[in-house]
Amino acid sequence: PAPDYVLGDMDGNGKVNNRDLGLLQLYLNDSDLTDKTFIWDAADLDGNGKLNNRDLGLLQKRLNN
């Protein structure tokens, strides 16, 4: 079955934008995301099961295209 999220759309609003980039940066900087929507699977852009700077770079590249 198809996933119920858009890859790169961490806040679940249906769009991949700078808000998602900011959320991923907050996550990677160990910030508190308890009051924010954060879809972990959508953030794993390289599909390796980990969230790291590679995912951040892939999202930045996607937003710049």
PQR file with spaces between the fields and no chain letter, atoms N, CA, C, O and H, PARSE charges and radii, in Angstrom:
ATOM       1  N    PRO     1       0.824   -1.214    0.000 -0.5600 1.5000
ATOM       2  CA   PRO     1       0.000    0.000    0.000  0.2800 2.0000
ATOM       3  C    PRO     1       0.858    1.263    0.000  0.5500 1.7000
ATOM       4  O    PRO     1       1.995    1.256    0.470 -0.5500 1.4000
ATOM       5  N    ALA     2       0.310    2.317   -0.520 -0.4000 1.5000
ATOM       6  CA   ALA     2       1.014    3.603   -0.570 -0.0000 2.0000
ATOM       7  C    ALA     2       1.089    4.203    0.835  0.5500 1.7000
ATOM       8  O    ALA     2       0.166    4.034    1.632 -0.5500 1.4000
ATOM       9  H    ALA     2      -0.614    2.323   -0.902  0.4000 1.0000
ATOM      10  N    PRO     3       2.185    4.904    1.140 -0.5600 1.5000
ATOM      11  CA   PRO     3       2.284    5.554    2.459  0.2800 2.0000
ATOM      12  C    PRO     3       1.243    6.660    2.592  0.5500 1.7000
ATOM      13  O    PRO     3       0.781    7.207    1.591 -0.5500 1.4000
ATOM      14  N    ASP     4       0.880    6.984    3.816 -0.4000 1.5000
ATOM      15  CA   ASP     4      -0.107    8.036    4.063 -0.0000 2.0000
ATOM      16  C    ASP     4       0.554    9.374    4.363  0.5500 1.7000
ATOM      17  O    ASP     4       0.021   10.181    5.125 -0.5500 1.4000
ATOM      18  H    ASP     4       1.256    6.540    4.629  0.4000 1.0000
ATOM      19  N    TYR     5       1.709    9.606    3.764 -0.4000 1.5000
ATOM      20  CA   TYR     5       2.427   10.864    3.911 -0.0000 2.0000
ATOM      21  C    TYR     5       3.154   11.164    2.607  0.5500 1.7000
ATOM      22  O    TYR     5       3.351   10.277    1.777 -0.5500 1.4000
ATOM      23  H    TYR     5       2.142    8.951    3.145  0.4000 1.0000
ATOM      24  N    VAL     6       3.550   12.417    2.436 -0.4000 1.5000
ATOM      25  CA   VAL     6       4.357   12.847    1.296 -0.0000 2.0000
ATOM      26  C    VAL     6       5.801   12.899    1.766  0.5500 1.7000
ATOM      27  O    VAL     6       6.104   13.535    2.776 -0.5500 1.4000
ATOM      28  H    VAL     6       3.390   13.138    3.111  0.4000 1.0000
ATOM      29  N    LEU     7       6.690   12.238    1.047 -0.4000 1.5000
ATOM      30  CA   LEU     7       8.104   12.231    1.433 -0.0000 2.0000
ATOM      31  C    LEU     7       8.634   13.660    1.484  0.5500 1.7000
ATOM      32  O    LEU     7       8.546   14.395    0.501 -0.5500 1.4000
ATOM      33  H    LEU     7       6.444   11.721    0.227  0.4000 1.0000
ATOM      34  N    GLY     8       9.178   14.047    2.617 -0.4000 1.5000
ATOM      35  CA   GLY     8       9.692   15.399    2.822 -0.0000 2.0000
ATOM      36  C    GLY     8       8.718   16.322    3.535  0.5500 1.7000
ATOM      37  O    GLY     8       9.100   17.404    3.980 -0.5500 1.4000
ATOM      38  H    GLY     8       9.249   13.450    3.416  0.4000 1.0000
ATOM      39  N    ASP     9       7.464   15.904    3.647 -0.4000 1.5000
ATOM      40  CA   ASP     9       6.429   16.729    4.285 -0.0000 2.0000
ATOM      41  C    ASP     9       6.284   16.344    5.750  0.5500 1.7000
ATOM      42  O    ASP     9       5.367   15.611    6.120 -0.5500 1.4000
ATOM      43  H    ASP     9       7.153   15.025    3.286  0.4000 1.0000
ATOM      44  N    MET    10       7.188   16.838    6.578 -0.4000 1.5000
ATOM      45  CA   MET    10       7.208   16.447    7.985 -0.0000 2.0000
ATOM      46  C    MET    10       6.036   16.964    8.793  0.5500 1.7000
ATOM      47  O    MET    10       5.651   16.344    9.784 -0.5500 1.4000
ATOM      48  H    MET    10       7.934   17.434    6.278  0.4000 1.0000
ATOM      49  N    ASP    11       5.453   18.098    8.388 -0.4000 1.5000
ATOM      50  CA   ASP    11       4.346   18.645    9.178 -0.0000 2.0000
ATOM      51  C    ASP    11       2.981   18.152    8.697  0.5500 1.7000
ATOM      52  O    ASP    11       1.960   18.476    9.304 -0.5500 1.4000
ATOM      53  H    ASP    11       5.765   18.602    7.583  0.4000 1.0000
ATOM      54  N    GLY    12       2.951   17.374    7.615 -0.4000 1.5000
ATOM      55  CA   GLY    12       1.721   16.745    7.161 -0.0000 2.0000
ATOM      56  C    GLY    12       0.702   17.658    6.520  0.5500 1.7000
ATOM      57  O    GLY    12      -0.484   17.327    6.487 -0.5500 1.4000
ATOM      58  H    GLY    12       3.780   17.110    7.121  0.4000 1.0000
ATOM      59  N    ASN    13       1.133   18.803    6.008 -0.4000 1.5000
ATOM      60  CA   ASN    13       0.178   19.721    5.394 -0.0000 2.0000
ATOM      61  C    ASN    13       0.011   19.489    3.892  0.5500 1.7000
ATOM      62  O    ASN    13      -0.712   20.232    3.227 -0.5500 1.4000
ATOM      63  H    ASN    13       2.096   19.071    6.035  0.4000 1.0000
ATOM      64  N    GLY    14       0.678   18.461    3.353 -0.4000 1.5000
ATOM      65  CA   GLY    14       0.544   18.139    1.932 -0.0000 2.0000
ATOM      66  C    GLY    14       1.512   18.858    1.023  0.5500 1.7000
ATOM      67  O    GLY    14       1.507   18.637   -0.188 -0.5500 1.4000
ATOM      68  H    GLY    14       1.266   17.858    3.892  0.4000 1.0000
ATOM      69  N    LYS    15       2.352   19.725    1.592 -0.4000 1.5000
ATOM      70  CA   LYS    15       3.333   20.474    0.803 -0.0000 2.0000
ATOM      71  C    LYS    15       4.718   20.287    1.411  0.5500 1.7000
ATOM      72  O    LYS    15       4.878   20.210    2.629 -0.5500 1.4000
ATOM      73  H    LYS    15       2.356   19.905    2.575  0.4000 1.0000
ATOM      74  N    VAL    16       5.705   20.216    0.538 -0.4000 1.5000
ATOM      75  CA   VAL    16       7.094   20.173    0.995 -0.0000 2.0000
ATOM      76  C    VAL    16       7.652   21.580    0.825  0.5500 1.7000
ATOM      77  O    VAL    16       7.764   22.084   -0.293 -0.5500 1.4000
ATOM      78  H    VAL    16       5.575   20.278   -0.452  0.4000 1.0000
ATOM      79  N    ASN    17       8.005   22.216    1.958 -0.4000 1.5000
ATOM      80  CA   ASN    17       8.463   23.600    1.900 -0.0000 2.0000
ATOM      81  C    ASN    17       9.473   23.874    3.016  0.5500 1.7000
ATOM      82  O    ASN    17       9.925   22.956    3.702 -0.5500 1.4000
ATOM      83  H    ASN    17       7.914   21.807    2.866  0.4000 1.0000
ATOM      84  N    ASN    18       9.813   25.132    3.180 -0.4000 1.5000
ATOM      85  CA   ASN    18      10.827   25.510    4.175 -0.0000 2.0000
ATOM      86  C    ASN    18      10.403   25.218    5.607  0.5500 1.7000
ATOM      87  O    ASN    18      11.257   25.078    6.482 -0.5500 1.4000
ATOM      88  H    ASN    18       9.446   25.877    2.622  0.4000 1.0000
ATOM      89  N    ARG    19       9.113   25.124    5.862 -0.4000 1.5000
ATOM      90  CA   ARG    19       8.647   24.750    7.210 -0.0000 2.0000
ATOM      91  C    ARG    19       9.134   23.342    7.544  0.5500 1.7000
ATOM      92  O    ARG    19       9.556   23.074    8.669 -0.5500 1.4000
ATOM      93  H    ARG    19       8.419   25.238    5.151  0.4000 1.0000
ATOM      94  N    ASP    20       9.072   22.449    6.564 -0.4000 1.5000
ATOM      95  CA   ASP    20       9.556   21.084    6.766 -0.0000 2.0000
ATOM      96  C    ASP    20      11.061   21.068    6.992  0.5500 1.7000
ATOM      97  O    ASP    20      11.566   20.309    7.819 -0.5500 1.4000
ATOM      98  H    ASP    20       8.729   22.667    5.650  0.4000 1.0000
ATOM      99  N    LEU    21      11.757   21.896    6.265 -0.4000 1.5000
ATOM     100  CA   LEU    21      13.208   22.015    6.438 -0.0000 2.0000
ATOM     101  C    LEU    21      13.524   22.476    7.866  0.5500 1.7000
ATOM     102  O    LEU    21      14.431   21.944    8.508 -0.5500 1.4000
ATOM     103  H    LEU    21      11.347   22.513    5.594  0.4000 1.0000
ATOM     104  N    GLY    22      12.786   23.449    8.349 -0.4000 1.5000
ATOM     105  CA   GLY    22      12.981   23.944    9.704 -0.0000 2.0000
ATOM     106  C    GLY    22      12.697   22.876   10.752  0.5500 1.7000
ATOM     107  O    GLY    22      13.420   22.764   11.742 -0.5500 1.4000
ATOM     108  H    GLY    22      12.049   23.880    7.828  0.4000 1.0000
ATOM     109  N    LEU    23      11.647   22.095   10.534 -0.4000 1.5000
ATOM     110  CA   LEU    23      11.321   21.022   11.481 -0.0000 2.0000
ATOM     111  C    LEU    23      12.429   19.980   11.534  0.5500 1.7000
ATOM     112  O    LEU    23      12.787   19.502   12.610 -0.5500 1.4000
ATOM     113  H    LEU    23      11.060   22.186    9.730  0.4000 1.0000
ATOM     114  N    LEU    24      12.971   19.630   10.377 -0.4000 1.5000
ATOM     115  CA   LEU    24      14.051   18.645   10.361 -0.0000 2.0000
ATOM     116  C    LEU    24      15.292   19.200   11.047  0.5500 1.7000
ATOM     117  O    LEU    24      15.983   18.477   11.764 -0.5500 1.4000
ATOM     118  H    LEU    24      12.680   20.018    9.502  0.4000 1.0000
ATOM     119  N    GLN    25      15.577   20.482   10.828 -0.4000 1.5000
ATOM     120  CA   GLN    25      16.719   21.100   11.509 -0.0000 2.0000
ATOM     121  C    GLN    25      16.513   21.089   13.021  0.5500 1.7000
ATOM     122  O    GLN    25      17.447   20.807   13.771 -0.5500 1.4000
ATOM     123  H    GLN    25      15.015   21.069   10.245  0.4000 1.0000
ATOM     124  N    LEU    26      15.302   21.393   13.472 -0.4000 1.5000
ATOM     125  CA   LEU    26      15.006   21.348   14.907 -0.0000 2.0000
ATOM     126  C    LEU    26      15.224   19.940   15.452  0.5500 1.7000
ATOM     127  O    LEU    26      15.832   19.769   16.509 -0.5500 1.4000
ATOM     128  H    LEU    26      14.543   21.622   12.863  0.4000 1.0000
ATOM     129  N    TYR    27      14.730   18.934   14.734 -0.4000 1.5000
ATOM     130  CA   TYR    27      14.895   17.558   15.176 -0.0000 2.0000
ATOM     131  C    TYR    27      16.373   17.201   15.291  0.5500 1.7000
ATOM     132  O    TYR    27      16.802   16.629   16.293 -0.5500 1.4000
ATOM     133  H    TYR    27      14.237   19.073   13.876  0.4000 1.0000
ATOM     134  N    LEU    28      17.145   17.537   14.268 -0.4000 1.5000
ATOM     135  CA   LEU    28      18.559   17.183   14.255 -0.0000 2.0000
ATOM     136  C    LEU    28      19.349   17.926   15.334  0.5500 1.7000
ATOM     137  O    LEU    28      20.414   17.472   15.753 -0.5500 1.4000
ATOM     138  H    LEU    28      16.796   18.002   13.454  0.4000 1.0000
ATOM     139  N    ASN    29      18.823   19.065   15.779 -0.4000 1.5000
ATOM     140  CA   ASN    29      19.466   19.830   16.849 -0.0000 2.0000
ATOM     141  C    ASN    29      18.904   19.481   18.223  0.5500 1.7000
ATOM     142  O    ASN    29      19.112   20.217   19.187 -0.5500 1.4000
ATOM     143  H    ASN    29      17.958   19.434   15.439  0.4000 1.0000
ATOM     144  N    ASP    30      18.193   18.359   18.312 -0.4000 1.5000
ATOM     145  CA   ASP    30      17.625   17.867   19.570 -0.0000 2.0000
ATOM     146  C    ASP    30      16.684   18.868   20.237  0.5500 1.7000
ATOM     147  O    ASP    30      16.621   18.945   21.464 -0.5500 1.4000
ATOM     148  H    ASP    30      18.024   17.761   17.528  0.4000 1.0000
ATOM     149  N    SER    31      15.959   19.627   19.434 -0.4000 1.5000
ATOM     150  CA   SER    31      14.981   20.567   19.989 -0.0000 2.0000
ATOM     151  C    SER    31      13.708   19.830   20.370  0.5500 1.7000
ATOM     152  O    SER    31      13.447   18.732   19.877 -0.5500 1.4000
ATOM     153  H    SER    31      16.010   19.565   18.437  0.4000 1.0000
ATOM     154  N    ASP    32      12.932   20.424   21.230 -0.4000 1.5000
ATOM     155  CA   ASP    32      11.674   19.849   21.686 -0.0000 2.0000
ATOM     156  C    ASP    32      10.602   20.027   20.609  0.5500 1.7000
ATOM     157  O    ASP    32      10.251   21.154   20.259 -0.5500 1.4000
ATOM     158  H    ASP    32      13.144   21.315   21.630  0.4000 1.0000
ATOM     159  N    LEU    33      10.089   18.924   20.089 -0.4000 1.5000
ATOM     160  CA   LEU    33       9.054   18.971   19.059 -0.0000 2.0000
ATOM     161  C    LEU    33       7.707   18.476   19.580  0.5500 1.7000
ATOM     162  O    LEU    33       6.830   18.141   18.783 -0.5500 1.4000
ATOM     163  H    LEU    33      10.374   18.008   20.373  0.4000 1.0000
ATOM     164  N    THR    34       7.524   18.423   20.892 -0.4000 1.5000
ATOM     165  CA   THR    34       6.306   17.839   21.448 -0.0000 2.0000
ATOM     166  C    THR    34       5.043   18.593   21.053  0.5500 1.7000
ATOM     167  O    THR    34       3.974   17.987   20.981 -0.5500 1.4000
ATOM     168  H    THR    34       8.236   18.695   21.539  0.4000 1.0000
ATOM     169  N    ASP    35       5.131   19.879   20.799 -0.4000 1.5000
ATOM     170  CA   ASP    35       3.941   20.645   20.419 -0.0000 2.0000
ATOM     171  C    ASP    35       3.815   20.800   18.904  0.5500 1.7000
ATOM     172  O    ASP    35       2.984   21.575   18.431 -0.5500 1.4000
ATOM     173  H    ASP    35       6.000   20.371   20.857  0.4000 1.0000
ATOM     174  N    LYS    36       4.631   20.072   18.139 -0.4000 1.5000
ATOM     175  CA   LYS    36       4.623   20.181   16.687 -0.0000 2.0000
ATOM     176  C    LYS    36       4.341   18.825   16.057  0.5500 1.7000
ATOM     177  O    LYS    36       4.692   17.788   16.619 -0.5500 1.4000
ATOM     178  H    LYS    36       5.306   19.442   18.523  0.4000 1.0000
ATOM     179  N    THR    37       3.706   18.837   14.887 -0.4000 1.5000
ATOM     180  CA   THR    37       3.548   17.609   14.117 -0.0000 2.0000
ATOM     181  C    THR    37       4.872   17.305   13.443  0.5500 1.7000
ATOM     182  O    THR    37       5.458   18.171   12.795 -0.5500 1.4000
ATOM     183  H    THR    37       3.421   19.680   14.431  0.4000 1.0000
ATOM     184  N    PHE    38       5.341   16.080   13.594 -0.4000 1.5000
ATOM     185  CA   PHE    38       6.581   15.674   12.945 -0.0000 2.0000
ATOM     186  C    PHE    38       6.418   14.232   12.492  0.5500 1.7000
ATOM     187  O    PHE    38       6.372   13.319   13.317 -0.5500 1.4000
ATOM     188  H    PHE    38       4.864   15.376   14.120  0.4000 1.0000
ATOM     189  N    ILE    39       6.332   14.026   11.189 -0.4000 1.5000
ATOM     190  CA   ILE    39       6.150   12.694   10.621 -0.0000 2.0000
ATOM     191  C    ILE    39       7.531   12.123   10.323  0.5500 1.7000
ATOM     192  O    ILE    39       8.169   12.480    9.333 -0.5500 1.4000
ATOM     193  H    ILE    39       6.370   14.767   10.519  0.4000 1.0000
ATOM     194  N    TRP    40       7.975   11.237   11.194 -0.4000 1.5000
ATOM     195  CA   TRP    40       9.329   10.691   11.121 -0.0000 2.0000
ATOM     196  C    TRP    40       9.595   10.013    9.785  0.5500 1.7000
ATOM     197  O    TRP    40      10.639   10.241    9.174 -0.5500 1.4000
ATOM     198  H    TRP    40       7.457   10.947   11.999  0.4000 1.0000
ATOM     199  N    ASP    41       8.667    9.185    9.325 -0.4000 1.5000
ATOM     200  CA   ASP    41       8.877    8.460    8.066 -0.0000 2.0000
ATOM     201  C    ASP    41       9.021    9.411    6.879  0.5500 1.7000
ATOM     202  O    ASP    41       9.775    9.128    5.948 -0.5500 1.4000
ATOM     203  H    ASP    41       7.819    9.000    9.822  0.4000 1.0000
ATOM     204  N    ALA    42       8.317   10.518    6.906 -0.4000 1.5000
ATOM     205  CA   ALA    42       8.410   11.494    5.818 -0.0000 2.0000
ATOM     206  C    ALA    42       9.761   12.204    5.817  0.5500 1.7000
ATOM     207  O    ALA    42      10.198   12.721    4.789 -0.5500 1.4000
ATOM     208  H    ALA    42       7.705   10.748    7.662  0.4000 1.0000
ATOM     209  N    ALA    43      10.414   12.224    6.971 -0.4000 1.5000
ATOM     210  CA   ALA    43      11.700   12.918    7.099 -0.0000 2.0000
ATOM     211  C    ALA    43      12.873   12.067    6.635  0.5500 1.7000
ATOM     212  O    ALA    43      13.952   12.598    6.371 -0.5500 1.4000
ATOM     213  H    ALA    43      10.059   11.804    7.806  0.4000 1.0000
ATOM     214  N    ASP    44      12.682   10.759    6.532 -0.4000 1.5000
ATOM     215  CA   ASP    44      13.763    9.845    6.146 -0.0000 2.0000
ATOM     216  C    ASP    44      13.864    9.795    4.627  0.5500 1.7000
ATOM     217  O    ASP    44      13.463    8.814    4.000 -0.5500 1.4000
ATOM     218  H    ASP    44      11.806   10.327    6.747  0.4000 1.0000
ATOM     219  N    LEU    45      14.400   10.857    4.046 -0.4000 1.5000
ATOM     220  CA   LEU    45      14.417   10.984    2.596 -0.0000 2.0000
ATOM     221  C    LEU    45      15.295    9.952    1.889  0.5500 1.7000
ATOM     222  O    LEU    45      15.007    9.580    0.751 -0.5500 1.4000
ATOM     223  H    LEU    45      14.725   11.654    4.555  0.4000 1.0000
ATOM     224  N    ASP    46      16.338    9.491    2.531 -0.4000 1.5000
ATOM     225  CA   ASP    46      17.188    8.488    1.878 -0.0000 2.0000
ATOM     226  C    ASP    46      16.751    7.057    2.197  0.5500 1.7000
ATOM     227  O    ASP    46      17.320    6.105    1.663 -0.5500 1.4000
ATOM     228  H    ASP    46      16.571    9.792    3.456  0.4000 1.0000
ATOM     229  N    GLY    47      15.748    6.900    3.061 -0.4000 1.5000
ATOM     230  CA   GLY    47      15.163    5.604    3.334 -0.0000 2.0000
ATOM     231  C    GLY    47      16.039    4.625    4.093  0.5500 1.7000
ATOM     232  O    GLY    47      15.820    3.416    4.015 -0.5500 1.4000
ATOM     233  H    GLY    47      15.286    7.674    3.494  0.4000 1.0000
ATOM     234  N    ASN    48      17.036    5.127    4.834 -0.4000 1.5000
ATOM     235  CA   ASN    48      17.941    4.222    5.544 -0.0000 2.0000
ATOM     236  C    ASN    48      17.511    3.956    6.985  0.5500 1.7000
ATOM     237  O    ASN    48      18.214    3.259    7.715 -0.5500 1.4000
ATOM     238  H    ASN    48      17.214    6.109    4.897  0.4000 1.0000
ATOM     239  N    GLY    49      16.372    4.496    7.403 -0.4000 1.5000
ATOM     240  CA   GLY    49      15.890    4.252    8.758 -0.0000 2.0000
ATOM     241  C    GLY    49      16.471    5.161    9.820  0.5500 1.7000
ATOM     242  O    GLY    49      16.182    4.995   11.004 -0.5500 1.4000
ATOM     243  H    GLY    49      15.800    5.063    6.810  0.4000 1.0000
ATOM     244  N    LYS    50      17.295    6.130    9.409 -0.4000 1.5000
ATOM     245  CA   LYS    50      17.896    7.090   10.346 -0.0000 2.0000
ATOM     246  C    LYS    50      17.643    8.504    9.836  0.5500 1.7000
ATOM     247  O    LYS    50      17.554    8.734    8.630 -0.5500 1.4000
ATOM     248  H    LYS    50      17.530    6.266    8.447  0.4000 1.0000
ATOM     249  N    LEU    51      17.529    9.442   10.763 -0.4000 1.5000
ATOM     250  CA   LEU    51      17.421   10.851   10.379 -0.0000 2.0000
ATOM     251  C    LEU    51      18.747   11.516   10.685  0.5500 1.7000
ATOM     252  O    LEU    51      19.223   11.492   11.820 -0.5500 1.4000
ATOM     253  H    LEU    51      17.601    9.255   11.743  0.4000 1.0000
ATOM     254  N    ASN    52      19.340   12.111    9.655 -0.4000 1.5000
ATOM     255  CA   ASN    52      20.641   12.744    9.829 -0.0000 2.0000
ATOM     256  C    ASN    52      20.818   13.852    8.801  0.5500 1.7000
ATOM     257  O    ASN    52      19.883   14.207    8.084 -0.5500 1.4000
ATOM     258  H    ASN    52      18.954   12.131    8.733  0.4000 1.0000
ATOM     259  N    ASN    53      22.029   14.393    8.740 -0.4000 1.5000
ATOM     260  CA   ASN    53      22.303   15.512    7.833 -0.0000 2.0000
ATOM     261  C    ASN    53      22.162   15.136    6.367  0.5500 1.7000
ATOM     262  O    ASN    53      21.935   16.009    5.529 -0.5500 1.4000
ATOM     263  H    ASN    53      22.788   14.105    9.323  0.4000 1.0000
ATOM     264  N    ARG    54      22.292   13.855    6.040 -0.4000 1.5000
ATOM     265  CA   ARG    54      22.063   13.439    4.652 -0.0000 2.0000
ATOM     266  C    ARG    54      20.614   13.720    4.254  0.5500 1.7000
ATOM     267  O    ARG    54      20.357   14.209    3.154 -0.5500 1.4000
ATOM     268  H    ARG    54      22.477   13.146    6.720  0.4000 1.0000
ATOM     269  N    ASP    55      19.673   13.414    5.138 -0.4000 1.5000
ATOM     270  CA   ASP    55      18.263   13.701    4.863 -0.0000 2.0000
ATOM     271  C    ASP    55      18.040   15.205    4.721  0.5500 1.7000
ATOM     272  O    ASP    55      17.289   15.655    3.855 -0.5500 1.4000
ATOM     273  H    ASP    55      19.882   13.017    6.032  0.4000 1.0000
ATOM     274  N    LEU    56      18.699   15.967    5.580 -0.4000 1.5000
ATOM     275  CA   LEU    56      18.592   17.422    5.507 -0.0000 2.0000
ATOM     276  C    LEU    56      19.102   17.931    4.162  0.5500 1.7000
ATOM     277  O    LEU    56      18.465   18.779    3.537 -0.5500 1.4000
ATOM     278  H    LEU    56      19.309   15.602    6.283  0.4000 1.0000
ATOM     279  N    GLY    57      20.239   17.421    3.718 -0.4000 1.5000
ATOM     280  CA   GLY    57      20.793   17.825    2.427 -0.0000 2.0000
ATOM     281  C    GLY    57      19.884   17.458    1.269  0.5500 1.7000
ATOM     282  O    GLY    57      19.723   18.239    0.330 -0.5500 1.4000
ATOM     283  H    GLY    57      20.756   16.732    4.226  0.4000 1.0000
ATOM     284  N    LEU    58      19.289   16.274    1.330 -0.4000 1.5000
ATOM     285  CA   LEU    58      18.370   15.855    0.267 -0.0000 2.0000
ATOM     286  C    LEU    58      17.135   16.747    0.224  0.5500 1.7000
ATOM     287  O    LEU    58      16.638   17.069   -0.855 -0.5500 1.4000
ATOM     288  H    LEU    58      19.420   15.641    2.092  0.4000 1.0000
ATOM     289  N    LEU    59      16.638   17.145    1.392 -0.4000 1.5000
ATOM     290  CA   LEU    59      15.489   18.043    1.425 -0.0000 2.0000
ATOM     291  C    LEU    59      15.863   19.419    0.896  0.5500 1.7000
ATOM     292  O    LEU    59      15.095   20.025    0.148 -0.5500 1.4000
ATOM     293  H    LEU    59      17.042   16.883    2.268  0.4000 1.0000
ATOM     294  N    GLN    60      17.031   19.917    1.275 -0.4000 1.5000
ATOM     295  CA   GLN    60      17.478   21.218    0.747 -0.0000 2.0000
ATOM     296  C    GLN    60      17.600   21.175   -0.766  0.5500 1.7000
ATOM     297  O    GLN    60      17.189   22.110   -1.453 -0.5500 1.4000
ATOM     298  H    GLN    60      17.655   19.426    1.883  0.4000 1.0000
ATOM     299  N    LYS    61      18.157   20.102   -1.284 -0.4000 1.5000
ATOM     300  CA   LYS    61      18.309   19.948   -2.739 -0.0000 2.0000
ATOM     301  C    LYS    61      16.941   19.927   -3.411  0.5500 1.7000
ATOM     302  O    LYS    61      16.737   20.558   -4.448 -0.5500 1.4000
ATOM     303  H    LYS    61      18.491   19.342   -0.726  0.4000 1.0000
ATOM     304  N    ARG    62      16.014   19.200   -2.814 -0.4000 1.5000
ATOM     305  CA   ARG    62      14.661   19.127   -3.377 -0.0000 2.0000
ATOM     306  C    ARG    62      13.995   20.487   -3.394  0.5500 1.7000
ATOM     307  O    ARG    62      13.330   20.834   -4.370 -0.5500 1.4000
ATOM     308  H    ARG    62      16.179   18.687   -1.972  0.4000 1.0000
ATOM     309  N    LEU    63      14.159   21.262   -2.338 -0.4000 1.5000
ATOM     310  CA   LEU    63      13.549   22.588   -2.282 -0.0000 2.0000
ATOM     311  C    LEU    63      14.197   23.580   -3.237  0.5500 1.7000
ATOM     312  O    LEU    63      13.553   24.532   -3.677 -0.5500 1.4000
ATOM     313  H    LEU    63      14.700   20.981   -1.545  0.4000 1.0000
ATOM     314  N    ASN    64      15.468   23.363   -3.558 -0.4000 1.5000
ATOM     315  CA   ASN    64      16.174   24.273   -4.456 -0.0000 2.0000
ATOM     316  C    ASN    64      15.935   23.979   -5.927  0.5500 1.7000
ATOM     317  O    ASN    64      16.325   24.769   -6.787 -0.5500 1.4000
ATOM     318  H    ASN    64      15.992   22.590   -3.200  0.4000 1.0000
ATOM     319  N    ASN    65      15.306   22.864   -6.224 -0.4000 1.5000
ATOM     320  CA   ASN    65      15.026   22.517   -7.635 -0.0000 2.0000
ATOM     321  C    ASN    65      13.702   23.042   -8.085  0.5500 1.7000
ATOM     322  O    ASN    65      13.317   22.840   -9.236 -0.5500 1.4000
ATOM     323  H    ASN    65      14.989   22.222   -5.525  0.4000 1.0000
